[in-house]
Structure formats: structure tokens, C-alpha cells
């Protein structure tokens, strides 16, 4: 469920970036990070947990860039979505 929530937040963040509403995009990405962290709680570490942890770090980096007012290409957000989709497929 956390991965689905994260994807929903990412899609909304992409829309906000496209509309140049960077404050809202940063908030959505922060919520996505929370959802990913929740998805990764409990359970034994395995390949999927490690992939989620890596993805969470990438989300944090992009959120920080947006929060600082740096331009983030939509391509970068598309890549995060692709990685998230791969995890949802596992």
C-alpha cells in the first residue's frame, strides 16, 4: 500500500512541477518519502527492501532540489516513477 501511495504522490508532484508549483511538489514528494518509509518498516531486509530504501533516498534528493528552487527535469521524475513501477511489479 505504501508503494501505491508513493506513486500517487509522485504523479501529483510531477503535475505540480509541470505547473511550476514547486512548494506543493516538494510537499507531495515529502509525503511520498513517508509512504515509502512506512512500506519499508518491519519485515526482514531483502532485495525489495533495499530497492525501496534506495528509491527513498532518490526521492529525498529530488525533493531537496525542488525545495531549494532548483530546476528538476520531468525526465528525472519519470525515472523515479519507472523505478517505482518496477517495485510494484515485484
PDB file as gemmi writes it, atoms N, CA and C in Angstrom:
CRYST1    1.000    1.000    1.000  90.00  90.00  90.00 P 1                      
ATOM      1  N   UNK A   1       0.829  -1.193   0.000  1.00  0.00           N  
ATOM      2  CA  UNK A   1       0.000   0.000   0.000  1.00  0.00           C  
ATOM      3  C   UNK A   1       0.873   1.256   0.000  1.00  0.00           C  
ATOM      4  N   UNK A   2       1.983   1.212   0.722  1.00  0.00           N  
ATOM      5  CA  UNK A   2       2.883   2.365   0.773  1.00  0.00           C  
ATOM      6  C   UNK A   2       3.441   2.727  -0.592  1.00  0.00           C  
ATOM      7  N   UNK A   3       3.736   1.709  -1.399  1.00  0.00           N  
ATOM      8  CA  UNK A   3       4.270   1.968  -2.733  1.00  0.00           C  
ATOM      9  C   UNK A   3       3.215   2.630  -3.621  1.00  0.00           C  
ATOM     10  N   UNK A   4       1.972   2.200  -3.477  1.00  0.00           N  
ATOM     11  CA  UNK A   4       0.887   2.799  -4.259  1.00  0.00           C  
ATOM     12  C   UNK A   4       0.679   4.248  -3.836  1.00  0.00           C  
ATOM     13  N   UNK A   5       0.717   4.506  -2.529  1.00  0.00           N  
ATOM     14  CA  UNK A   5       0.591   5.883  -2.029  1.00  0.00           C  
ATOM     15  C   UNK A   5       1.728   6.746  -2.553  1.00  0.00           C  
ATOM     16  N   UNK A   6       2.933   6.198  -2.542  1.00  0.00           N  
ATOM     17  CA  UNK A   6       4.098   6.946  -3.025  1.00  0.00           C  
ATOM     18  C   UNK A   6       3.935   7.286  -4.504  1.00  0.00           C  
ATOM     19  N   UNK A   7       3.433   6.339  -5.277  1.00  0.00           N  
ATOM     20  CA  UNK A   7       3.245   6.597  -6.705  1.00  0.00           C  
ATOM     21  C   UNK A   7       2.219   7.702  -6.919  1.00  0.00           C  
ATOM     22  N   UNK A   8       1.141   7.655  -6.173  1.00  0.00           N  
ATOM     23  CA  UNK A   8       0.107   8.686  -6.275  1.00  0.00           C  
ATOM     24  C   UNK A   8       0.693  10.068  -5.970  1.00  0.00           C  
ATOM     25  N   UNK A   9       1.499  10.142  -4.927  1.00  0.00           N  
ATOM     26  CA  UNK A   9       2.137  11.414  -4.541  1.00  0.00           C  
ATOM     27  C   UNK A   9       3.121  11.876  -5.620  1.00  0.00           C  
ATOM     28  N   UNK A  10       3.852  10.933  -6.190  1.00  0.00           N  
ATOM     29  CA  UNK A  10       4.816  11.267  -7.241  1.00  0.00           C  
ATOM     30  C   UNK A  10       4.107  11.829  -8.468  1.00  0.00           C  
ATOM     31  N   UNK A  11       3.013  11.201  -8.861  1.00  0.00           N  
ATOM     32  CA  UNK A  11       2.252  11.683 -10.023  1.00  0.00           C  
ATOM     33  C   UNK A  11       1.759  13.104  -9.757  1.00  0.00           C  
ATOM     34  N   UNK A  12       1.276  13.357  -8.541  1.00  0.00           N  
ATOM     35  CA  UNK A  12       0.811  14.698  -8.193  1.00  0.00           C  
ATOM     36  C   UNK A  12       1.980  15.685  -8.184  1.00  0.00           C  
ATOM     37  N   UNK A  13       3.130  15.259  -7.684  1.00  0.00           N  
ATOM     38  CA  UNK A  13       4.316  16.131  -7.666  1.00  0.00           C  
ATOM     39  C   UNK A  13       4.734  16.481  -9.094  1.00  0.00           C  
ATOM     40  N   UNK A  14       4.674  15.506  -9.989  1.00  0.00           N  
ATOM     41  CA  UNK A  14       5.019  15.772 -11.391  1.00  0.00           C  
ATOM     42  C   UNK A  14       4.085  16.828 -11.976  1.00  0.00           C  
ATOM     43  N   UNK A  15       2.806  16.719 -11.675  1.00  0.00           N  
ATOM     44  CA  UNK A  15       1.847  17.713 -12.168  1.00  0.00           C  
ATOM     45  C   UNK A  15       2.177  19.096 -11.601  1.00  0.00           C  
ATOM     46  N   UNK A  16       2.551  19.145 -10.339  1.00  0.00           N  
ATOM     47  CA  UNK A  16       2.903  20.420  -9.715  1.00  0.00           C  
ATOM     48  C   UNK A  16       4.170  21.013 -10.317  1.00  0.00           C  
ATOM     49  N   UNK A  17       5.145  20.171 -10.614  1.00  0.00           N  
ATOM     50  CA  UNK A  17       6.375  20.666 -11.250  1.00  0.00           C  
ATOM     51  C   UNK A  17       6.038  21.217 -12.630  1.00  0.00           C  
ATOM     52  N   UNK A  18       5.211  20.495 -13.358  1.00  0.00           N  
ATOM     53  CA  UNK A  18       4.806  20.933 -14.696  1.00  0.00           C  
ATOM     54  C   UNK A  18       4.114  22.294 -14.628  1.00  0.00           C  
ATOM     55  N   UNK A  19       3.326  22.503 -13.572  1.00  0.00           N  
ATOM     56  CA  UNK A  19       2.616  23.770 -13.387  1.00  0.00           C  
ATOM     57  C   UNK A  19       3.475  24.810 -12.664  1.00  0.00           C  
ATOM     58  N   UNK A  20       4.716  24.459 -12.392  1.00  0.00           N  
ATOM     59  CA  UNK A  20       5.683  25.324 -11.724  1.00  0.00           C  
ATOM     60  C   UNK A  20       5.252  25.696 -10.303  1.00  0.00           C  
ATOM     61  N   UNK A  21       4.557  24.781  -9.661  1.00  0.00           N  
ATOM     62  CA  UNK A  21       4.128  24.948  -8.281  1.00  0.00           C  
ATOM     63  C   UNK A  21       5.066  24.105  -7.411  1.00  0.00           C  
ATOM     64  N   UNK A  22       6.270  24.628  -7.225  1.00  0.00           N  
ATOM     65  CA  UNK A  22       7.344  23.842  -6.619  1.00  0.00           C  
ATOM     66  C   UNK A  22       7.134  23.564  -5.134  1.00  0.00           C  
ATOM     67  N   UNK A  23       6.496  24.480  -4.422  1.00  0.00           N  
ATOM     68  CA  UNK A  23       6.233  24.248  -2.992  1.00  0.00           C  
ATOM     69  C   UNK A  23       5.341  23.036  -2.787  1.00  0.00           C  
ATOM     70  N   UNK A  24       4.282  22.956  -3.575  1.00  0.00           N  
ATOM     71  CA  UNK A  24       3.383  21.810  -3.483  1.00  0.00           C  
ATOM     72  C   UNK A  24       4.065  20.531  -3.950  1.00  0.00           C  
ATOM     73  N   UNK A  25       4.904  20.633  -4.969  1.00  0.00           N  
ATOM     74  CA  UNK A  25       5.635  19.456  -5.453  1.00  0.00           C  
ATOM     75  C   UNK A  25       6.537  18.907  -4.355  1.00  0.00           C  
ATOM     76  N   UNK A  26       7.225  19.796  -3.644  1.00  0.00           N  
ATOM     77  CA  UNK A  26       8.104  19.364  -2.551  1.00  0.00           C  
ATOM     78  C   UNK A  26       7.293  18.688  -1.448  1.00  0.00           C  
ATOM     79  N   UNK A  27       6.107  19.224  -1.141  1.00  0.00           N  
ATOM     80  CA  UNK A  27       5.248  18.613  -0.118  1.00  0.00           C  
ATOM     81  C   UNK A  27       4.802  17.213  -0.540  1.00  0.00           C  
ATOM     82  N   UNK A  28       4.419  17.081  -1.797  1.00  0.00           N  
ATOM     83  CA  UNK A  28       3.982  15.768  -2.289  1.00  0.00           C  
ATOM     84  C   UNK A  28       5.122  14.755  -2.226  1.00  0.00           C  
ATOM     85  N   UNK A  29       6.321  15.189  -2.571  1.00  0.00           N  
ATOM     86  CA  UNK A  29       7.474  14.282  -2.518  1.00  0.00           C  
ATOM     87  C   UNK A  29       7.810  13.906  -1.072  1.00  0.00           C  
ATOM     88  N   UNK A  30       7.628  14.842  -0.142  1.00  0.00           N  
ATOM     89  CA  UNK A  30       7.852  14.529   1.275  1.00  0.00           C  
ATOM     90  C   UNK A  30       6.852  13.464   1.734  1.00  0.00           C  
ATOM     91  N   UNK A  31       5.601  13.590   1.284  1.00  0.00           N  
ATOM     92  CA  UNK A  31       4.591  12.586   1.611  1.00  0.00           C  
ATOM     93  C   UNK A  31       4.944  11.238   0.971  1.00  0.00           C  
ATOM     94  N   UNK A  32       5.488  11.274  -0.234  1.00  0.00           N  
ATOM     95  CA  UNK A  32       5.904  10.035  -0.909  1.00  0.00           C  
ATOM     96  C   UNK A  32       7.018   9.351  -0.123  1.00  0.00           C  
ATOM     97  N   UNK A  33       7.958  10.150   0.381  1.00  0.00           N  
ATOM     98  CA  UNK A  33       9.046   9.595   1.198  1.00  0.00           C  
ATOM     99  C   UNK A  33       8.464   8.925   2.441  1.00  0.00           C  
ATOM    100  N   UNK A  34       7.509   9.586   3.091  1.00  0.00           N  
ATOM    101  CA  UNK A  34       6.872   8.994   4.275  1.00  0.00           C  
ATOM    102  C   UNK A  34       6.198   7.664   3.924  1.00  0.00           C  
ATOM    103  N   UNK A  35       5.505   7.631   2.785  1.00  0.00           N  
ATOM    104  CA  UNK A  35       4.826   6.405   2.363  1.00  0.00           C  
ATOM    105  C   UNK A  35       5.833   5.282   2.105  1.00  0.00           C  
ATOM    106  N   UNK A  36       6.954   5.630   1.477  1.00  0.00           N  
ATOM    107  CA  UNK A  36       7.987   4.620   1.213  1.00  0.00           C  
ATOM    108  C   UNK A  36       8.606   4.110   2.514  1.00  0.00           C  
ATOM    109  N   UNK A  37       8.838   5.014   3.450  1.00  0.00           N  
ATOM    110  CA  UNK A  37       9.407   4.597   4.733  1.00  0.00           C  
ATOM    111  C   UNK A  37       8.446   3.675   5.476  1.00  0.00           C  
ATOM    112  N   UNK A  38       7.162   3.987   5.407  1.00  0.00           N  
ATOM    113  CA  UNK A  38       6.149   3.139   6.041  1.00  0.00           C  
ATOM    114  C   UNK A  38       6.133   1.763   5.388  1.00  0.00           C  
ATOM    115  N   UNK A  39       6.244   1.732   4.076  1.00  0.00           N  
ATOM    116  CA  UNK A  39       6.250   0.457   3.351  1.00  0.00           C  
ATOM    117  C   UNK A  39       7.457  -0.381   3.717  1.00  0.00           C  
ATOM    118  N   UNK A  40       8.528   0.255   4.148  1.00  0.00           N  
ATOM    119  CA  UNK A  40       9.775  -0.455   4.419  1.00  0.00           C  
ATOM    120  C   UNK A  40       9.919  -0.855   5.889  1.00  0.00           C  
ATOM    121  N   UNK A  41       8.950  -0.490   6.727  1.00  0.00           N  
ATOM    122  CA  UNK A  41       9.041  -0.834   8.152  1.00  0.00           C  
ATOM    123  C   UNK A  41       8.694  -2.295   8.365  1.00  0.00           C  
ATOM    124  N   UNK A  42       9.324  -2.865   9.384  1.00  0.00           N  
ATOM    125  CA  UNK A  42       9.059  -4.266   9.704  1.00  0.00           C  
ATOM    126  C   UNK A  42       9.706  -5.186   8.684  1.00  0.00           C  
ATOM    127  N   UNK A  43       9.429  -6.417   8.815  1.00  0.00           N  
ATOM    128  CA  UNK A  43       9.952  -7.378   7.843  1.00  0.00           C  
ATOM    129  C   UNK A  43      11.462  -7.472   7.844  1.00  0.00           C  
ATOM    130  N   UNK A  44      11.937  -8.553   7.285  1.00  0.00           N  
ATOM    131  CA  UNK A  44      13.383  -8.747   7.195  1.00  0.00           C  
ATOM    132  C   UNK A  44      13.912  -8.051   5.950  1.00  0.00           C  
ATOM    133  N   UNK A  45      15.102  -7.481   6.050  1.00  0.00           N  
ATOM    134  CA  UNK A  45      15.686  -6.838   4.864  1.00  0.00           C  
ATOM    135  C   UNK A  45      15.879  -7.857   3.745  1.00  0.00           C  
ATOM    136  N   UNK A  46      15.441  -7.488   2.562  1.00  0.00           N  
ATOM    137  CA  UNK A  46      15.657  -8.325   1.396  1.00  0.00           C  
ATOM    138  C   UNK A  46      15.902  -7.423   0.201  1.00  0.00           C  
ATOM    139  N   UNK A  47      15.907  -8.003  -0.969  1.00  0.00           N  
ATOM    140  CA  UNK A  47      16.203  -7.249  -2.193  1.00  0.00           C  
ATOM    141  C   UNK A  47      15.211  -6.104  -2.404  1.00  0.00           C  
ATOM    142  N   UNK A  48      13.926  -6.371  -2.172  1.00  0.00           N  
ATOM    143  CA  UNK A  48      12.902  -5.343  -2.366  1.00  0.00           C  
ATOM    144  C   UNK A  48      13.074  -4.230  -1.343  1.00  0.00           C  
ATOM    145  N   UNK A  49      13.325  -4.596  -0.084  1.00  0.00           N  
ATOM    146  CA  UNK A  49      13.532  -3.572   0.958  1.00  0.00           C  
ATOM    147  C   UNK A  49      14.707  -2.669   0.609  1.00  0.00           C  
ATOM    148  N   UNK A  50      15.783  -3.259   0.108  1.00  0.00           N  
ATOM    149  CA  UNK A  50      16.948  -2.465  -0.280  1.00  0.00           C  
ATOM    150  C   UNK A  50      16.619  -1.551  -1.451  1.00  0.00           C  
ATOM    151  N   UNK A  51      15.844  -2.038  -2.396  1.00  0.00           N  
ATOM    152  CA  UNK A  51      15.448  -1.221  -3.546  1.00  0.00           C  
ATOM    153  C   UNK A  51      14.561  -0.059  -3.094  1.00  0.00           C  
ATOM    154  N   UNK A  52      13.664  -0.329  -2.154  1.00  0.00           N  
ATOM    155  CA  UNK A  52      12.791   0.728  -1.633  1.00  0.00           C  
ATOM    156  C   UNK A  52      13.628   1.768  -0.890  1.00  0.00           C  
ATOM    157  N   UNK A  53      14.610   1.306  -0.143  1.00  0.00           N  
ATOM    158  CA  UNK A  53      15.496   2.224   0.594  1.00  0.00           C  
ATOM    159  C   UNK A  53      16.260   3.123  -0.385  1.00  0.00           C  
ATOM    160  N   UNK A  54      16.783   2.546  -1.445  1.00  0.00           N  
ATOM    161  CA  UNK A  54      17.494   3.334  -2.463  1.00  0.00           C  
ATOM    162  C   UNK A  54      16.562   4.347  -3.117  1.00  0.00           C  
ATOM    163  N   UNK A  55      15.363   3.905  -3.442  1.00  0.00           N  
ATOM    164  CA  UNK A  55      14.380   4.776  -4.073  1.00  0.00           C  
ATOM    165  C   UNK A  55      13.990   5.923  -3.137  1.00  0.00           C  
ATOM    166  N   UNK A  56      13.854   5.614  -1.858  1.00  0.00           N  
ATOM    167  CA  UNK A  56      13.525   6.643  -0.873  1.00  0.00           C  
ATOM    168  C   UNK A  56      14.599   7.724  -0.857  1.00  0.00           C  
ATOM    169  N   UNK A  57      15.854   7.325  -0.919  1.00  0.00           N  
ATOM    170  CA  UNK A  57      16.949   8.294  -0.967  1.00  0.00           C  
ATOM    171  C   UNK A  57      16.874   9.168  -2.207  1.00  0.00           C  
ATOM    172  N   UNK A  58      16.529   8.570  -3.326  1.00  0.00           N  
ATOM    173  CA  UNK A  58      16.391   9.339  -4.570  1.00  0.00           C  
ATOM    174  C   UNK A  58      15.246  10.338  -4.468  1.00  0.00           C  
ATOM    175  N   UNK A  59      14.142   9.918  -3.869  1.00  0.00           N  
ATOM    176  CA  UNK A  59      13.013  10.832  -3.669  1.00  0.00           C  
ATOM    177  C   UNK A  59      13.446  12.013  -2.801  1.00  0.00           C  
ATOM    178  N   UNK A  60      14.195  11.712  -1.735  1.00  0.00           N  
ATOM    179  CA  UNK A  60      14.666  12.786  -0.843  1.00  0.00           C  
ATOM    180  C   UNK A  60      15.535  13.792  -1.594  1.00  0.00           C  
ATOM    181  N   UNK A  61      16.445  13.288  -2.419  1.00  0.00           N  
ATOM    182  CA  UNK A  61      17.333  14.174  -3.179  1.00  0.00           C  
ATOM    183  C   UNK A  61      16.553  15.099  -4.099  1.00  0.00           C  
ATOM    184  N   UNK A  62      15.590  14.543  -4.819  1.00  0.00           N  
ATOM    185  CA  UNK A  62      14.793  15.344  -5.749  1.00  0.00           C  
ATOM    186  C   UNK A  62      13.951  16.357  -4.977  1.00  0.00           C  
ATOM    187  N   UNK A  63      13.365  15.924  -3.851  1.00  0.00           N  
ATOM    188  CA  UNK A  63      12.565  16.836  -3.032  1.00  0.00           C  
ATOM    189  C   UNK A  63      13.404  18.008  -2.553  1.00  0.00           C  
ATOM    190  N   UNK A  64      14.625  17.715  -2.142  1.00  0.00           N  
ATOM    191  CA  UNK A  64      15.527  18.764  -1.658  1.00  0.00           C  
ATOM    192  C   UNK A  64      15.867  19.747  -2.776  1.00  0.00           C  
ATOM    193  N   UNK A  65      16.130  19.237  -3.964  1.00  0.00           N  
ATOM    194  CA  UNK A  65      16.422  20.116  -5.103  1.00  0.00           C  
ATOM    195  C   UNK A  65      15.240  21.033  -5.388  1.00  0.00           C  
ATOM    196  N   UNK A  66      14.043  20.469  -5.386  1.00  0.00           N  
ATOM    197  CA  UNK A  66      12.847  21.271  -5.657  1.00  0.00           C  
ATOM    198  C   UNK A  66      12.632  22.295  -4.545  1.00  0.00           C  
ATOM    199  N   UNK A  67      12.806  21.864  -3.295  1.00  0.00           N  
ATOM    200  CA  UNK A  67      12.608  22.772  -2.166  1.00  0.00           C  
ATOM    201  C   UNK A  67      13.599  23.937  -2.205  1.00  0.00           C  
ATOM    202  N   UNK A  68      14.771  23.693  -2.744  1.00  0.00           N  
ATOM    203  CA  UNK A  68      15.781  24.755  -2.856  1.00  0.00           C  
ATOM    204  C   UNK A  68      15.556  25.647  -4.070  1.00  0.00           C  
ATOM    205  N   UNK A  69      14.527  25.322  -4.840  1.00  0.00           N  
ATOM    206  CA  UNK A  69      14.204  26.134  -6.009  1.00  0.00           C  
ATOM    207  C   UNK A  69      14.984  25.772  -7.251  1.00  0.00           C  
ATOM    208  N   UNK A  70      15.677  24.638  -7.197  1.00  0.00           N  
ATOM    209  CA  UNK A  70      16.422  24.199  -8.379  1.00  0.00           C  
ATOM    210  C   UNK A  70      15.478  23.570  -9.388  1.00  0.00           C  
ATOM    211  N   UNK A  71      15.823  23.715 -10.636  1.00  0.00           N  
ATOM    212  CA  UNK A  71      15.026  23.137 -11.700  1.00  0.00           C  
ATOM    213  C   UNK A  71      15.288  21.634 -11.770  1.00  0.00           C  
ATOM    214  N   UNK A  72      14.228  20.874 -11.745  1.00  0.00           N  
ATOM    215  CA  UNK A  72      14.338  19.420 -11.852  1.00  0.00           C  
ATOM    216  C   UNK A  72      13.611  19.001 -13.124  1.00  0.00           C  
ATOM    217  N   UNK A  73      14.331  18.374 -14.041  1.00  0.00           N  
ATOM    218  CA  UNK A  73      13.669  17.947 -15.281  1.00  0.00           C  
ATOM    219  C   UNK A  73      12.603  16.887 -15.011  1.00  0.00           C  
ATOM    220  N   UNK A  74      11.518  16.961 -15.744  1.00  0.00           N  
ATOM    221  CA  UNK A  74      10.467  15.955 -15.598  1.00  0.00           C  
ATOM    222  C   UNK A  74      11.009  14.556 -15.884  1.00  0.00           C  
ATOM    223  N   UNK A  75      12.068  14.493 -16.695  1.00  0.00           N  
ATOM    224  CA  UNK A  75      12.703  13.215 -17.007  1.00  0.00           C  
ATOM    225  C   UNK A  75      13.174  12.511 -15.729  1.00  0.00           C  
ATOM    226  N   UNK A  76      13.672  13.291 -14.783  1.00  0.00           N  
ATOM    227  CA  UNK A  76      14.151  12.737 -13.522  1.00  0.00           C  
ATOM    228  C   UNK A  76      12.978  12.144 -12.728  1.00  0.00           C  
ATOM    229  N   UNK A  77      11.851  12.837 -12.735  1.00  0.00           N  
ATOM    230  CA  UNK A  77      10.664  12.342 -12.052  1.00  0.00           C  
ATOM    231  C   UNK A  77      10.100  11.109 -12.767  1.00  0.00           C  
ATOM    232  N   UNK A  78      10.189  11.108 -14.089  1.00  0.00           N  
ATOM    233  CA  UNK A  78       9.761   9.940 -14.860  1.00  0.00           C  
ATOM    234  C   UNK A  78      10.590   8.713 -14.493  1.00  0.00           C  
ATOM    235  N   UNK A  79      11.884   8.922 -14.292  1.00  0.00           N  
ATOM    236  CA  UNK A  79      12.774   7.828 -13.909  1.00  0.00           C  
ATOM    237  C   UNK A  79      12.385   7.270 -12.540  1.00  0.00           C  
ATOM    238  N   UNK A  80      12.054   8.165 -11.599  1.00  0.00           N  
ATOM    239  CA  UNK A  80      11.607   7.707 -10.276  1.00  0.00           C  
ATOM    240  C   UNK A  80      10.325   6.890 -10.412  1.00  0.00           C  
ATOM    241  N   UNK A  81       9.429   7.335 -11.268  1.00  0.00           N  
ATOM    242  CA  UNK A  81       8.180   6.609 -11.465  1.00  0.00           C  
ATOM    243  C   UNK A  81       8.438   5.239 -12.093  1.00  0.00           C  
ATOM    244  N   UNK A  82       9.362   5.174 -13.029  1.00  0.00           N  
ATOM    245  CA  UNK A  82       9.700   3.896 -13.652  1.00  0.00           C  
ATOM    246  C   UNK A  82      10.237   2.913 -12.610  1.00  0.00           C  
ATOM    247  N   UNK A  83      11.120   3.399 -11.751  1.00  0.00           N  
ATOM    248  CA  UNK A  83      11.685   2.546 -10.698  1.00  0.00           C  
ATOM    249  C   UNK A  83      10.602   2.077  -9.725  1.00  0.00           C  
ATOM    250  N   UNK A  84       9.697   2.985  -9.396  1.00  0.00           N  
ATOM    251  CA  UNK A  84       8.601   2.652  -8.501  1.00  0.00           C  
ATOM    252  C   UNK A  84       7.681   1.607  -9.135  1.00  0.00           C  
ATOM    253  N   UNK A  85       7.403   1.781 -10.425  1.00  0.00           N  
ATOM    254  CA  UNK A  85       6.572   0.807 -11.149  1.00  0.00           C  
ATOM    255  C   UNK A  85       7.228  -0.578 -11.149  1.00  0.00           C  
ATOM    256  N   UNK A  86       8.551  -0.613 -11.286  1.00  0.00           N  
ATOM    257  CA  UNK A  86       9.252  -1.898 -11.247  1.00  0.00           C  
ATOM    258  C   UNK A  86       9.061  -2.582  -9.894  1.00  0.00           C  
ATOM    259  N   UNK A  87       9.130  -1.792  -8.823  1.00  0.00           N  
ATOM    260  CA  UNK A  87       8.937  -2.372  -7.499  1.00  0.00           C  
ATOM    261  C   UNK A  87       7.508  -2.862  -7.307  1.00  0.00           C  
ATOM    262  N   UNK A  88       6.550  -2.123  -7.854  1.00  0.00           N  
ATOM    263  CA  UNK A  88       5.158  -2.543  -7.744  1.00  0.00           C  
ATOM    264  C   UNK A  88       4.915  -3.837  -8.496  1.00  0.00           C  
ATOM    265  N   UNK A  89       5.716  -4.097  -9.513  1.00  0.00           N  
ATOM    266  CA  UNK A  89       5.582  -5.323 -10.294  1.00  0.00           C  
ATOM    267  C   UNK A  89       6.151  -6.549  -9.610  1.00  0.00           C  
ATOM    268  N   UNK A  90       6.917  -6.360  -8.540  1.00  0.00           N  
ATOM    269  CA  UNK A  90       7.553  -7.496  -7.852  1.00  0.00           C  
ATOM    270  C   UNK A  90       6.622  -8.118  -6.848  1.00  0.00           C  
TER     271      UNK A  90                                                      
END                                                                             
